[in-house]
Amino acid sequence: MAITFIEERRKLGYLFLALVIVILITIVVLWQGFFAKEKLPPLLPIETPLKKIMINLEILKHPLLEKLKPFEAIPSFEEEVGRENPFIPYSL
């Protein structure tokens, strides 16, 4: 009986220590996040003009690409799709 009480008390001690560590880490993270003196500078507007994007379409005339064949048309599905009630089990 005395051994189990000591073991339970030791487990509670470890749990209390872990709880204190978690609380301290949370306080440090919150302190650094909310009360830090160094704030990020505001975003500056873009002053340089954006470059014009040029797409070279001549690559599509490459001989290897000209050898490719288009896909054939896929016929539409003509049978009935699904079941009337999909939640009933299949009968054996």
SEFIGU-281547 format. One record per residue (C-alpha): z, x, y; residue in one letter. Coordinates in steps of 0.25 Angstrom, whole numbers, padded with zeros to 4 digits, always signed. Example, Ala and Ser with C-alpha at 12.3 -4.5 7.8 and 13.67 -1.06 7.14 Angstrom:
# SEFIGU-281547
+0031+0049-0018A +0029+0055-0004S 
# end
This chain:
# SEFIGU-281547
+0000+0000+0000M +0003+0011+0010A -0009+0019+0006I -0018+0007+0010T -0011+0005+0023F -0013+0020+0027I -0028+0019+0023E -0030+0006+0032E -0022+0012+0043R -0031+0025+0042R -0044+0016+0042K -0039+0009+0054L -0037+0022+0061G -0051+0026+0058Y -0057+0013+0063L -0048+0014+0076F -0054+0028+0078L -0068+0023+0076A -0066+0012+0085L -0060+0021+0096V -0072+0030+0095I -0082+0019+0095V -0075+0013+0108I -0076+0027+0114L -0090+0029+0111I -0093+0015+0117T -0086+0018+0130I -0093+0032+0132V -0107+0025+0129V -0104+0014+0139L -0098+0024+0149W -0110+0032+0149Q -0120+0020+0149G -0114+0012+0160F -0106+0022+0169F -0115+0034+0168A -0117+0040+0182K -0131+0045+0179E -0140+0033+0180K -0155+0034+0177L -0164+0035+0189P -0172+0022+0192P -0186+0022+0186L -0196+0027+0196L -0210+0020+0199P -0222+0027+0193I -0229+0034+0204E -0240+0040+0197T -0252+0032+0194P -0255+0029+0179L -0266+0036+0173K -0279+0027+0169K -0280+0026+0154I -0294+0029+0149M -0297+0025+0135I -0309+0033+0128N -0317+0022+0121L -0327+0032+0116E -0318+0036+0104I -0322+0022+0098L -0336+0027+0097K -0332+0038+0087H -0340+0038+0074P -0328+0037+0065L -0324+0024+0072L -0338+0019+0072E -0338+0019+0056K -0326+0010+0056L -0329-0004+0051K -0323-0017+0056P -0314-0025+0048F -0320-0037+0041E -0315-0051+0045A -0303-0056+0037I -0306-0070+0032P -0296-0081+0036S -0285-0086+0026F -0290-0099+0021E -0279-0103+0011E -0266-0110+0015E -0255-0101+0021V -0241-0102+0017G -0232-0113+0010R -0228-0126+0016E -0213-0122+0016N -0211-0107+0015P -0196-0109+0012F -0197-0116-0001I -0196-0106-0013P -0208-0104-0022Y -0207-0113-0035S -0208-0105-0048L 
# end
